[in-house]
Amino acid sequence: MNGAESLVRTLLASQVEVCFTNPGTSEMHFVAALDTVPGMRCVLGLFEGVVTGAADGYARMADKPAATLLHLGPGLANGLANLHNARKARSPVVNIVGEHAIHHRGYETPLASDLEGFARPVSHWFRMSPDSRSVAGDAAEAVHQARTGAGKIATLALPADTAWNEADGPAAPLAPPPLGKADPAAIAQAVAAIRSGKRVTLMMSGRALREPCLGIAARIAAATGVRLLSQQSNARVERGRGRVVVPRVPYPVDQALAALADIDVLLLLGANPPASFFAYPGKPSMMTPAGCETIRVAGADDDLEHALRWLLDELGAGATAPLANDAICMTPAAAGRLTAEAVMQSVAAMLPEQAILCDESVSSGRALFRYTDGSAPHDYLQLTGGAIGEGLPMATGAAIACPDRKVISLEGDGSGMYTLQALWTQARERLDVVTVVLANRGYRILQGELKGVGVENPGERAKRMLAIEDPELDWVALARGMGVEAAAADTAEGFNDLLTAALKRRGPFLIEARLP
């Protein structure tokens, strides 16, 4: 057995069963081992950003890591943006990155690079195996690190000779360490704040936005009047009919300031204090009002369910009926002019039971939560790190993790161009993904940001940098070129017909929603 085969067998023993891959010469022995050892599903991405984004989407839905296989430092560098997003989502990911053979690394060859320098900013853990007999143990440790806390990015670099030289065999899997527990002093502070009569908001993220945590939080809110809120960007939220509505902190600064203006005490459960996405002239960075007390009840890597149950018990609210979701789904679907809001309304009305909604609609999707509060129960996945180009790969990974669930991907036309190669992977793997491209032919989010920094009358050069027309993108042709069936709509009725048909069939389908 060589090092590459010991690696594959160790990953499988550690329940890493999917490898998103874009390999090169240095990884050929690993490719051969994947072919030899049964059990690992290998998914090819035509760009490394697709590979890393798909691993993120998979981890969010599977609650376990996938592996990525990347080609040397430059291949890893191509995937860094979506590893940044995965890191912000606290997704467990194991990167396997090939490197030149140890005896070859001293030469100035075209692909020689500072691999560790590329890896460190997006990796919680990094190791380069020194020899073939260390590979299996290093792989087991990489999975162990990825499964620590809420999830970590672990990067294992393998010089080519560590893959082809002889190894001792696979290593036994290592159990992840137990989650941390909330500090009793923080729980006592939170309980005192709630009982004080002050206006208290419980801001949650991570596992707290999924059952059973949502139900516990709903009981606390019903018993005490505590307001529930989530941070602006979250990896996964269970939403829809039968689940308590937890609004997000708005993205625009003025809206966020207004939404948080009356808070006396902010309790953080797996969430970060609400800072604005960017700095703006004359506006504050922190969204909480002056004098607001902030208490961190539990951190992102702690056992959030345990912390919520502890709060529930201390407050004596266990017998209280949970706060109900009385939102009504906007039905019927929209009619008339096809606007971004009409798309959100129709998607909300038609959303299938237990769908996975992957959202990179950016500015076009700001009305989505308002419409989907009362939709069929679903999981909501969003861009977490702000690096666009995550949506199509994330939907790809989610579909591989949950093949029995419909995935609906809401994508901006500008951000979709970063990783449209993901459509090819969806076609190749026959994934059940409906992609809705909101084609407004511009970086609308950036047009808004230009105004946000005080530029009210941009010149032609500035306008041209924030528009994606001349030439106009043809998403139907782009999708078909990747092997995905596609059609376009410019009315709400036409969009509704296409979405109805796409939801009834299996396999990838793309709808270009041509917005005014």
C-alpha positions in Angstrom: 0.0 0.0 0.0 1.3 3.4 -0.9 0.7 6.7 0.9 -2.1 7.7 -1.5 -4.1 4.5 -0.8 -3.5 4.8 2.9 -4.9 8.3 2.7 -8.1 7.3 0.9 -8.7 4.4 3.3 -8.2 6.7 6.3 -10.7 9.3 4.9 -13.3 6.6 4.3 -12.8 5.2 7.8 -13.3 8.7 9.1 -16.7 9.0 7.2 -15.3 11.4 4.5 -17.1 9.8 1.6 -17.1 12.6 -1.1 -14.2 14.2 -2.7 -14.6 17.4 -4.8 -11.7 17.5 -7.1 -9.6 19.3 -9.7 -6.4 17.4 -9.8 -3.1 17.8 -11.6 0.2 15.8 -12.1 1.2 15.9 -8.4 -2.1 14.2 -7.4 -2.1 11.4 -9.9 -1.3 8.7 -7.4 -4.2 9.9 -5.3 -6.4 9.8 -8.4 -5.3 6.2 -9.0 -6.0 5.4 -5.4 -9.5 6.8 -5.7 -10.0 4.5 -8.6 -8.7 1.5 -6.7 -10.4 1.9 -3.4 -14.2 1.6 -3.5 -16.5 3.9 -1.5 -15.4 7.5 -2.3 -17.6 9.5 -4.6 -15.5 11.8 -6.8 -17.0 14.9 -8.2 -15.1 16.9 -10.8 -15.2 20.7 -10.8 -13.8 22.6 -13.8 -12.5 25.4 -11.5 -11.2 25.2 -8.0 -13.7 27.8 -6.7 -16.4 25.3 -7.7 -14.6 22.6 -5.8 -14.3 24.5 -2.6 -17.7 26.1 -2.8 -19.3 22.7 -3.3 -17.5 21.3 -0.3 -18.9 24.1 1.7 -22.5 23.5 0.6 -22.1 19.7 1.2 -20.8 20.3 4.7 -23.6 22.6 5.6 -26.2 20.0 4.7 -24.4 16.8 5.5 -23.0 18.0 8.9 -19.7 16.3 8.1 -16.7 17.2 5.9 -16.1 16.4 2.3 -12.5 16.4 1.0 -11.2 18.6 -1.8 -8.3 17.6 -4.0 -6.4 20.6 -5.4 -3.3 21.0 -7.5 -0.4 22.6 -5.7 -0.4 26.2 -4.4 -1.9 27.9 -7.4 -4.8 25.4 -7.5 -5.4 26.1 -3.8 -5.2 29.8 -4.5 -7.9 29.5 -7.1 -10.2 28.1 -4.4 -9.4 30.5 -1.6 -12.5 32.8 -1.9 -14.9 30.0 -1.3 -12.7 28.6 1.5 -13.0 32.0 3.0 -16.8 31.7 2.8 -16.6 28.2 4.2 -14.5 29.4 7.1 -17.1 32.1 7.9 -19.8 29.5 7.7 -17.8 27.3 10.1 -18.1 24.4 7.6 -15.9 21.4 8.2 -13.7 20.9 5.1 -10.6 18.7 4.5 -8.4 20.1 1.7 -5.9 17.7 0.2 -3.4 19.7 -1.8 -0.7 18.1 -3.9 2.9 19.4 -3.7 6.1 18.8 -5.6 8.1 15.7 -4.4 10.3 16.6 -1.4 13.5 16.2 -3.4 12.1 18.4 -6.2 10.9 21.3 -4.0 14.2 23.1 -3.9 14.1 23.9 -7.7 12.6 27.1 -9.1 9.9 25.4 -11.3 6.8 27.1 -12.8 4.4 25.8 -10.1 6.7 26.2 -7.1 5.0 28.4 -4.6 4.5 29.2 -0.9 1.7 26.7 -0.5 1.5 27.2 3.3 1.3 30.9 2.7 -1.7 30.4 0.5 -3.3 28.0 3.0 -2.9 29.7 6.3 -5.3 32.6 6.0 -8.3 30.2 5.3 -7.1 27.2 7.3 -7.6 26.6 11.0 -5.0 23.7 10.7 -2.3 23.1 8.2 0.3 20.3 7.9 2.6 19.1 5.2 3.3 15.3 5.5 7.0 14.7 5.8 6.9 11.1 4.4 4.6 8.4 3.1 4.3 6.6 6.5 3.0 9.8 8.1 0.2 10.4 5.6 -2.5 8.2 7.2 -2.1 9.6 10.6 -2.0 13.2 9.2 -5.2 12.5 7.3 -7.0 11.2 10.5 -5.8 14.3 12.3 -7.0 16.6 9.5 -10.5 15.1 9.8 -10.4 15.4 13.5 -9.5 19.1 13.2 -12.2 19.7 10.6 -14.8 18.2 13.0 -13.7 20.3 16.0 -16.3 22.8 17.4 -18.8 24.0 14.9 -16.5 23.1 12.0 -13.0 24.0 10.8 -10.9 24.2 7.6 -8.1 21.6 7.7 -5.5 21.6 4.9 -3.1 18.7 4.4 -0.3 19.2 1.8 1.1 16.0 0.3 4.4 16.0 -1.6 4.1 13.7 -4.5 6.6 11.1 -3.2 4.6 10.8 0.0 1.8 9.5 -2.2 3.8 7.0 -4.3 6.2 5.6 -1.6 5.2 2.7 0.6 3.0 3.2 3.7 2.0 1.1 6.6 -1.8 1.2 6.1 -4.8 3.4 7.1 -5.0 5.1 10.4 -7.9 4.7 12.8 -10.4 7.6 12.9 -10.2 10.1 15.7 -13.4 11.2 17.5 -14.0 14.9 17.6 -13.6 16.6 20.9 -16.8 17.4 22.8 -18.3 20.9 22.3 -17.6 23.5 24.9 -20.2 24.6 27.4 -21.5 28.0 28.3 -19.9 29.8 31.3 -22.3 29.7 34.3 -21.5 33.3 34.9 -22.7 34.2 31.4 -26.0 32.2 31.9 -26.6 34.0 35.2 -26.0 37.4 33.6 -28.4 36.6 30.8 -31.1 35.4 33.2 -30.7 38.5 35.3 -31.0 40.7 32.2 -34.2 39.0 31.1 -35.7 39.2 34.5 -34.8 42.9 34.9 -37.6 44.2 32.7 -35.1 45.6 30.2 -35.6 45.2 26.4 -33.6 42.1 25.7 -32.8 40.7 22.3 -31.3 37.2 21.8 -29.2 37.1 18.6 -28.4 33.7 17.3 -26.4 31.9 14.6 -25.0 28.5 13.9 -26.9 25.4 15.2 -29.2 27.7 17.2 -31.0 28.5 13.9 -32.0 24.8 13.5 -34.3 22.5 15.5 -34.5 21.6 18.3 -32.8 25.0 19.2 -35.5 27.0 17.4 -38.2 25.4 19.5 -36.4 26.1 22.7 -35.7 29.7 21.8 -39.4 30.1 20.8 -40.4 29.0 24.3 -38.0 31.5 25.9 -39.4 34.3 23.7 -43.0 33.3 24.5 -42.4 33.2 28.3 -40.3 36.3 28.7 -40.9 38.6 25.7 -37.3 38.3 24.6 -36.9 39.3 21.0 -35.3 36.7 18.6 -32.9 37.8 16.0 -30.2 36.3 13.8 -27.0 37.8 12.6 -27.0 39.0 9.0 -25.0 36.1 7.5 -25.7 32.5 8.6 -24.6 29.2 7.2 -28.0 27.4 7.5 -31.4 28.3 8.8 -34.4 26.1 9.1 -37.3 28.2 8.1 -41.0 28.2 7.0 -44.3 27.0 8.3 -44.3 25.5 11.8 -40.9 27.2 12.7 -40.5 30.4 14.7 -39.7 33.4 12.6 -36.2 34.8 13.4 -35.5 38.0 11.4 -32.0 38.8 10.3 -30.1 42.0 11.0 -30.7 44.1 7.8 -27.7 44.6 5.5 -28.2 48.4 4.8 -26.7 50.4 7.7 -29.7 52.7 8.2 -32.1 49.9 8.3 -29.9 47.9 10.8 -29.6 50.9 13.1 -33.4 51.4 13.1 -34.0 47.7 13.7 -31.7 47.6 16.7 -32.4 51.1 18.1 -34.5 50.0 21.1 -32.3 47.2 22.5 -31.1 47.6 26.1 -29.3 44.2 26.3 -28.1 42.0 23.5 -27.5 38.3 24.2 -25.2 36.6 21.7 -25.6 32.9 21.1 -23.1 31.6 18.6 -23.3 35.0 16.9 -21.0 38.0 16.5 -21.8 41.5 17.6 -23.7 43.3 14.7 -21.1 45.4 12.8 -21.8 46.9 9.5 -20.6 45.0 6.4 -18.4 47.9 5.4 -17.4 51.3 6.8 -19.2 54.3 5.4 -18.4 58.0 5.9 -20.3 59.5 8.8 -21.9 56.2 9.9 -21.1 54.0 12.9 -19.5 50.5 12.5 -21.4 48.9 15.3 -25.2 48.6 14.9 -26.2 48.5 18.5 -27.2 51.8 20.2 -25.0 53.6 22.7 -25.4 52.2 26.1 -26.5 48.7 24.9 -25.1 45.9 27.1 -23.8 42.9 25.2 -23.5 39.5 26.9 -21.9 36.6 25.1 -23.9 33.6 26.4 -22.1 31.0 24.3 -19.6 31.1 21.5 -19.9 29.6 18.0 -17.9 26.4 19.0 -20.0 25.8 22.1 -23.0 23.5 22.6 -25.7 26.0 21.7 -28.6 23.6 22.4 -27.2 23.0 25.9 -27.0 26.7 26.5 -30.6 27.3 25.4 -31.9 24.4 27.5 -30.0 25.8 30.5 -31.6 29.3 29.9 -35.0 27.7 29.6 -34.6 25.8 32.9 -33.2 28.8 34.8 -36.2 30.9 33.5 -38.7 28.2 34.4 -40.1 28.4 30.9 -40.1 24.7 30.0 -43.9 24.4 30.2 -44.6 27.5 28.1 -46.0 27.0 24.6 -43.5 28.2 22.0 -44.0 31.4 20.1 -46.0 30.5 17.0 -45.2 31.3 13.4 -48.3 33.1 12.2 -46.9 34.2 8.9 -49.0 33.5 5.8 -47.4 32.6 2.6 -48.0 35.1 -0.2 -50.3 33.2 -2.5 -51.0 33.1 -5.3 -47.7 33.5 -7.2 -46.9 37.0 -8.6 -48.5 38.3 -11.8 -47.7 40.9 -14.4 -44.3 42.7 -14.5 -41.4 40.5 -13.6 -39.4 42.2 -10.9 -37.0 40.8 -8.3 -39.8 41.1 -5.7 -42.2 39.1 -8.0 -39.6 36.4 -8.4 -39.3 36.1 -4.6 -43.0 36.0 -4.1 -43.5 33.3 -6.7 -40.6 31.2 -5.3 -42.1 31.5 -1.8 -45.5 30.4 -3.0 -44.2 27.4 -5.0 -41.4 26.3 -2.7 -41.7 22.5 -2.2 -41.7 20.8 1.2 -38.1 20.4 2.6 -36.5 22.2 -0.3 -33.0 23.7 0.1 -32.9 27.3 -0.8 -29.4 28.5 -1.7 -29.3 32.3 -1.9 -26.7 34.4 -3.7 -29.3 36.8 -5.2 -27.4 39.7 -3.4 -29.4 42.9 -3.6 -32.3 41.4 -5.6 -33.2 39.0 -2.8 -33.6 41.4 0.1 -37.4 40.8 0.1 -37.0 37.0 0.2 -37.4 36.5 4.0 -40.6 38.6 4.1 -42.2 36.2 1.6 -40.8 32.9 2.8 -41.6 33.2 6.5 -44.8 31.2 5.9 -43.5 29.0 3.0 -43.3 25.2 3.2 -40.6 24.1 5.7 -37.2 24.5 4.1 -33.5 25.0 4.7 -32.0 28.4 3.8 -28.3 28.7 2.9 -26.7 32.0 2.1 -23.4 33.7 1.3 -21.5 33.9 4.6 -18.2 35.5 3.8 -19.2 38.1 1.3 -17.0 36.7 -1.5 -19.4 36.3 -4.4 -19.2 33.2 -6.6 -20.4 30.9 -3.9 -24.1 30.3 -4.9 -23.9 27.9 -7.8 -21.2 25.7 -6.2 -23.0 25.8 -2.8 -26.2 24.5 -4.5 -24.1 21.8 -6.2 -22.7 20.5 -2.9 -26.0 20.7 -1.1 -27.6 18.6 -3.9 -25.0 15.9 -3.5 -25.4 15.9 0.3 -29.3 15.6 0.0 -30.1 13.9 -3.3 -33.8 13.4 -2.2 -34.4 17.1 -1.7 -35.1 19.8 -4.3 -32.5 22.5 -4.4 -33.4 26.0 -5.6 -30.5 28.3 -6.3 -31.2 32.1 -6.5 -28.3 33.7 -8.3 -27.3 37.2 -9.4 -26.2 37.4 -13.0 -22.9 39.2 -12.0 -22.0 36.8 -9.2 -23.0 33.8 -11.2 -20.3 34.5 -13.8 -17.6 33.9 -11.2 -18.3 30.1 -11.0 -20.7 29.2 -13.8 -18.6 26.1 -14.4 -20.7 24.6 -11.5 -23.5 24.2 -14.0 -21.4 21.7 -15.9 -20.9 19.7 -12.6 -24.6 19.8 -12.0 -25.2 18.4 -15.5 -22.6 15.7 -15.2 -23.8 14.5 -11.8 -27.5 14.9 -12.8 -28.2 17.0 -9.7 -31.7 18.1 -8.9 -31.1 21.8 -8.9 -33.3 24.6 -10.2 -31.2 27.7 -10.8 -33.0 31.1 -11.0 -30.7 33.8 -12.4 -31.9 37.3 -11.6 -30.6 39.1 -14.7 -30.6 42.8 -14.1 -27.5 43.3 -16.2 -25.6 45.2 -13.5 -23.8 44.9 -10.3 -26.7 46.5 -8.5 -25.2 45.9 -5.1 -22.2 47.9 -6.1 -24.3 50.7 -7.6 -25.9 51.0 -4.2 -22.5 51.0 -2.5 -21.4 53.8 -4.7 -24.2 55.9 -3.4 -23.5 54.7 0.1 -20.0 56.3 0.1 -21.5 59.6 -1.2 -21.1 59.4 -5.0 -24.5 60.6 -6.2 -23.7 61.4 -9.9 -21.2 58.8 -11.2 -19.6 59.4 -14.6 -19.7 57.1 -17.6 -16.5 55.2 -16.7 -17.8 54.5 -13.2 -21.2 53.4 -14.6 -19.5 51.1 -17.1 -17.5 49.3 -14.4 -20.8 48.5 -12.6 -22.8 47.3 -15.6 -22.7 43.9 -17.3 -24.2 44.8 -20.6 -22.7 45.6 -24.0 -22.5 42.7 -24.6 -25.5 41.4 -22.7 -25.1 38.0 -21.0 -27.2 35.2 -22.5 -27.8 32.8 -19.5 -29.9 30.4 -21.6 -27.0 29.9 -24.0 -24.4 29.8 -21.2 -26.4 27.1 -19.4 -27.0 25.0 -22.5 -23.3 25.2 -23.2 -22.7 23.6 -19.9 -25.2 20.8 -20.5 -28.1 22.3 -18.5 -31.5 22.8 -20.0 -32.6 26.4 -19.7 -35.3 29.0 -20.7 -35.9 32.7 -20.1 -38.9 34.7 -18.8 -39.7 38.4 -18.8 -43.2 38.2 -17.2 -44.3 36.9 -13.9 -46.7 34.5 -15.6 -43.9 33.1 -17.8 -41.6 32.7 -14.8 -44.3 30.9 -12.9 -44.9 28.5 -15.8 -41.2 27.7 -16.0 -40.7 27.3 -12.3 -43.8 25.0 -12.1 -42.4 22.8 -14.9 -38.9 22.8 -13.4 -40.1 21.7 -9.9 -42.0 18.7 -11.4 -38.9 17.3 -13.2 -35.6 15.9 -11.8 -32.3 17.1 -12.9 -30.7 20.6 -13.4 -32.7 23.4 -15.0 -31.9 27.1 -15.3 -34.4 30.0 -15.5 -33.2 33.3 -16.6 -35.5 35.9 -15.0 -35.0 38.9 -17.2 -35.6 41.9 -14.9 -36.2 45.5 -16.1 
